[in-house]
Amino acid sequence: MYDLVFVTHIPAFYKINLYNEIAKKKNIFVVFISENTAEVRTNDFVPLDNALFDFTVLNLDAFQSRNKIKSCYALMKYLNRLTYKRIVVSGWDLPEFWLVVAWANKSKISLALESTINESKVTGLAGFIKKIFLARVSLVFASGKLHNDLLSALNYAGETRITNGVGIINKPQFVLSEKKYSKRFLFIGRLSEEKNIIQLVSLFNDLPNYQLTIIGTGPLREKLKKSALNNTKILGNIDNKKLPAYYLANDFLILPSAREPWGLVVEESLYFGTPVVVAEQCGSSELIINGQNGFIFDSTNFDSLKDLLIAINLERYDEIKSFNLSIKNKDLKQVSCYE
């Protein structure tokens, strides 16, 4: 019998890392709905070879192009074969997840919630449907405060555990060298509207003595390349194993998203000792102690962000970067939530 069965979208590296840690203490089985997505990913985004637990992949096709009926049928066949104490679904956005909550015993159903109050509707038909889903769930693993706020808005009355994360980052060995503040900022993420990336580039156009490095791809890439000045570099996707060099070479990670369910790059940046400037609308902003290991701002007010960046000087930066937040301890707490 399995202690936990997880049903999740794809084998992303941070999920693999989380399940590997849970598997050290629990007997688990993971059902990945698809092997990968149609979106462009780095070569090491889905490292299934590293899995230390039992698993299956329902669809070898891209996640977006899978046959949903066949996928549900394949999932049902697996669930009929497995015995388990608890099953955990990674959201309420897929027919496969609805199949689980309709089929399994409520006392065994859990939800790993990565949606926040900022990007989720809680009224009208959408809110009503989510309440129906939650009525079949006995335990929610909520990533953080903004996720718990969503549960409160939907009147969820079951048990909730705050995990403070959506997975576990890679933690390669590195040498932390001394660096002085040089006004170097790093953005890593999808180049899309919700990331406020156009506004960010425009801000740096007004700050020619500041440097912005952008890693990622998406629908706005060509528009950004045309609008960015020489102090902004747009590099495209970079393999995870090459990212440490960029975290270590920059003074701050900056994440200005209008909505962001979590933001794993915040954890990565803190692990490498690089402070973070993050919008309060991002789930992982709760990892930032404002003025100690970074700064938090309102993504609807880019004037305040500009003032914040201008106010940072060499002395202030030295104070910020000397603060240590243990990502290891945070990860231990996340894993313990599943015990």
C-alpha positions in Angstrom: 0.0 0.0 0.0 1.2 3.5 -0.8 1.1 6.2 1.8 0.6 8.9 -0.9 -0.4 8.9 -4.5 0.2 12.2 -6.3 -1.6 13.2 -9.6 0.2 16.1 -11.2 0.7 17.8 -14.6 4.3 17.1 -15.7 7.6 15.9 -14.1 9.1 19.3 -13.6 12.4 19.3 -11.8 11.2 21.0 -8.6 8.4 18.4 -8.3 10.8 15.6 -8.8 13.0 17.0 -6.1 10.1 17.3 -3.7 8.8 13.8 -4.3 12.3 12.4 -3.9 12.5 13.9 -0.4 9.0 12.7 0.5 9.9 9.3 -0.7 12.7 9.0 1.9 10.1 8.8 4.5 6.9 7.7 2.7 6.0 5.1 0.2 4.7 7.1 -2.7 3.5 6.7 -6.3 3.2 9.6 -8.8 1.0 9.8 -11.8 2.3 12.4 -14.3 -0.4 13.3 -16.7 2.0 14.1 -19.5 5.8 13.9 -20.1 6.2 17.5 -21.2 4.4 20.6 -22.5 4.2 22.3 -25.9 5.9 25.3 -24.4 9.6 25.7 -24.9 11.5 24.4 -21.9 15.1 24.1 -21.0 16.7 20.7 -21.7 16.9 19.7 -18.0 13.4 20.8 -17.0 11.9 17.3 -16.8 14.6 15.0 -15.4 12.6 11.8 -14.9 15.9 9.8 -14.7 16.4 11.3 -11.3 13.1 9.9 -9.8 13.5 7.8 -6.7 9.9 6.7 -6.5 7.4 4.7 -8.4 5.6 6.6 -11.1 3.8 6.4 -14.5 3.3 8.9 -17.3 -0.2 8.7 -18.8 0.6 10.6 -22.1 3.8 10.8 -24.1 2.2 13.6 -26.2 2.6 17.2 -25.2 0.3 18.1 -22.2 -1.8 20.6 -24.3 -2.4 18.1 -27.1 -3.3 15.0 -25.0 -6.6 13.2 -25.6 -8.4 14.1 -22.4 -10.9 11.2 -22.6 -8.1 8.6 -23.1 -6.1 10.3 -20.3 -9.0 10.0 -17.9 -9.5 6.4 -18.8 -5.8 5.6 -18.3 -5.9 7.3 -14.9 -8.9 5.4 -13.8 -7.2 2.1 -14.7 -4.2 3.0 -12.6 -6.3 4.1 -9.6 -8.3 0.9 -9.7 -5.0 -1.0 -9.3 -3.5 1.1 -6.6 -4.1 0.9 -2.9 -3.2 4.0 -0.9 -3.9 6.0 2.3 -4.2 9.4 0.6 -4.3 10.8 -2.9 -3.1 14.4 -3.7 -4.2 16.3 -6.9 -2.2 19.3 -8.1 -5.1 21.6 -8.8 -8.7 21.9 -10.0 -8.1 22.9 -13.6 -8.0 19.5 -15.3 -10.7 16.8 -16.0 -8.2 14.3 -14.5 -8.3 16.1 -11.2 -12.1 16.2 -11.2 -12.2 12.5 -12.0 -10.2 11.8 -8.8 -12.4 13.9 -6.5 -15.5 12.3 -8.0 -14.2 8.8 -7.7 -12.2 8.5 -4.5 -13.3 8.6 -0.9 -13.4 12.2 0.4 -11.5 11.3 3.5 -8.5 10.3 1.3 -8.5 13.3 -1.1 -6.1 16.2 -0.8 -5.4 19.2 -2.9 -1.9 20.7 -3.5 -3.0 24.4 -4.0 -0.7 26.6 -6.1 -3.3 29.2 -7.1 -3.6 32.4 -5.1 -6.3 35.0 -4.4 -4.7 37.3 -6.9 -5.3 35.3 -10.1 -8.4 33.2 -9.1 -12.1 34.1 -9.4 -14.0 33.5 -6.2 -17.5 34.7 -7.2 -20.0 33.8 -9.8 -19.9 30.5 -11.7 -16.1 30.1 -11.4 -16.3 30.5 -7.6 -19.2 28.1 -7.3 -17.4 25.4 -9.3 -14.3 25.7 -7.1 -16.5 25.4 -4.0 -18.0 22.2 -5.3 -14.4 20.8 -5.8 -13.3 21.8 -2.4 -16.4 20.2 -0.8 -14.9 16.9 -1.9 -11.4 17.6 -0.4 -10.5 16.8 3.2 -7.0 18.4 3.3 -5.3 21.2 1.4 -1.6 21.7 1.1 -1.5 25.4 0.5 1.7 26.9 -0.8 1.5 30.1 1.2 -0.5 33.0 2.6 -2.0 34.2 -0.7 -3.1 30.6 -1.3 -4.7 30.3 2.1 -6.5 33.6 1.5 -8.1 32.0 -1.6 -9.3 29.1 0.5 -10.8 31.5 3.0 -12.6 33.5 0.2 -14.1 30.2 -1.0 -15.2 29.3 2.6 -13.1 26.1 2.7 -13.7 24.5 6.1 -11.3 21.5 5.9 -7.8 21.0 7.2 -5.1 23.2 5.7 -1.3 22.9 5.9 1.0 25.7 4.7 4.0 24.3 2.8 5.8 27.6 2.0 6.7 26.3 -1.5 5.6 24.4 -4.6 8.6 22.2 -4.9 12.3 22.0 -4.1 14.9 23.8 -6.2 18.2 22.3 -7.4 21.0 23.1 -4.9 24.3 22.8 -6.7 27.6 23.5 -4.9 28.9 27.0 -5.5 31.5 29.5 -4.3 30.1 32.7 -3.0 32.5 35.5 -3.9 32.5 39.0 -2.5 30.9 41.5 -4.8 30.1 45.2 -4.6 26.9 46.8 -5.7 27.0 47.6 -9.4 23.3 48.2 -10.2 23.0 44.8 -11.9 19.5 43.2 -12.0 18.3 39.9 -13.2 14.9 38.7 -14.4 14.1 35.1 -15.1 10.7 34.0 -16.4 8.2 33.8 -19.2 8.1 36.9 -21.3 4.4 37.5 -21.1 1.9 40.2 -20.0 1.3 39.0 -16.5 5.0 39.3 -15.7 5.0 43.1 -16.2 8.1 42.6 -18.3 7.2 45.5 -20.8 6.9 47.9 -17.9 10.2 46.6 -16.4 12.1 47.2 -19.6 10.6 50.7 -19.9 11.8 51.4 -16.4 15.3 50.4 -17.1 15.2 52.5 -20.3 14.8 55.4 -17.9 17.8 54.2 -15.8 20.7 54.0 -18.3 23.3 53.5 -15.5 21.5 50.3 -14.4 21.8 46.9 -16.1 19.0 44.4 -16.7 19.6 40.8 -17.8 16.5 38.9 -19.0 16.5 35.1 -19.2 13.4 33.5 -20.7 11.3 33.4 -23.8 7.6 34.0 -24.6 5.2 36.0 -26.8 6.7 39.4 -25.9 10.3 38.6 -26.8 10.4 40.4 -30.2 8.6 43.4 -28.8 11.1 43.6 -25.9 14.1 43.3 -28.2 12.8 46.3 -30.2 12.1 48.5 -27.2 15.0 47.7 -24.9 18.1 50.0 -24.9 21.7 48.9 -24.6 21.6 48.4 -20.8 19.2 45.5 -21.2 20.3 42.1 -22.4 17.7 39.5 -23.5 19.3 36.0 -23.5 16.4 33.5 -24.1 16.2 30.2 -22.2 19.2 29.0 -20.2 19.6 25.5 -18.9 19.1 25.2 -15.1 22.7 24.0 -14.6 24.0 27.3 -16.1 21.7 29.6 -14.0 24.0 29.8 -10.9 26.5 31.9 -12.8 23.8 34.5 -13.6 22.5 34.6 -10.0 26.0 35.1 -8.7 26.9 37.8 -11.3 24.0 40.0 -10.5 23.1 42.2 -7.4 19.4 41.5 -7.3 16.8 39.3 -8.8 13.7 41.3 -9.8 10.3 39.8 -10.2 7.6 42.4 -10.9 4.7 40.1 -11.9 1.1 41.4 -11.6 0.2 37.8 -10.6 2.4 34.9 -9.9 1.2 31.7 -8.1 4.7 31.3 -6.5 7.9 32.2 -8.3 10.6 29.5 -7.8 13.3 31.9 -9.0 12.9 33.8 -5.7 14.0 30.7 -3.8 16.9 30.0 -6.2 18.1 33.6 -5.9 18.1 33.5 -2.1 19.9 30.1 -2.2 22.7 31.7 -4.1 22.9 34.7 -1.8 21.4 37.2 -4.2 18.7 39.5 -2.7 15.3 39.9 -4.3 13.1 42.7 -5.4 9.6 41.2 -5.7 6.0 42.3 -6.2 3.7 41.7 -3.3 1.4 40.0 -5.8 3.8 37.0 -6.1 3.2 34.0 -3.8 6.9 33.7 -2.9 7.0 37.3 -1.7 6.4 35.9 1.8 9.9 34.6 1.7 11.2 38.2 1.6 11.6 40.1 4.8 11.3 43.7 3.5 14.5 45.6 3.9 16.5 42.5 5.1 16.9 40.0 2.3 15.2 42.1 -0.3 12.4 44.5 -1.0 8.7 44.1 -1.7 6.7 46.6 -3.8 3.3 46.9 -5.3 3.3 45.8 -9.0 0.6 48.4 -9.8 3.0 51.2 -8.9 6.1 51.2 -11.0 7.0 54.7 -9.9 7.5 53.3 -6.4 9.7 50.6 -7.9 11.8 53.2 -9.6 12.2 55.2 -6.4 13.1 51.9 -4.6 15.9 51.1 -7.1 17.3 54.6 -7.0 17.4 54.6 -3.2 19.6 51.5 -3.1 23.3 52.4 -2.5 26.5 50.5 -1.7 26.0 50.6 2.1 22.3 49.5 1.9 23.2 46.7 -0.5 25.9 45.3 1.9 23.3 45.2 4.7 20.8 43.4 2.5 23.1 40.7 1.1 24.5 39.8 4.5 21.1 38.5 5.6 20.8 34.7 5.4 17.5 32.9 4.9 18.0 29.2 5.0 16.2 27.6 2.0 17.2 24.2 3.4 15.1 24.8 6.5 12.2 26.0 4.4 12.4 22.8 2.3 12.4 20.6 5.4 9.2 22.3 6.6 7.6 21.7 3.2 8.4 18.0 3.2 7.2 17.6 6.8 3.8 18.8 5.8 3.3 15.5 3.9 4.2 13.3 6.8 
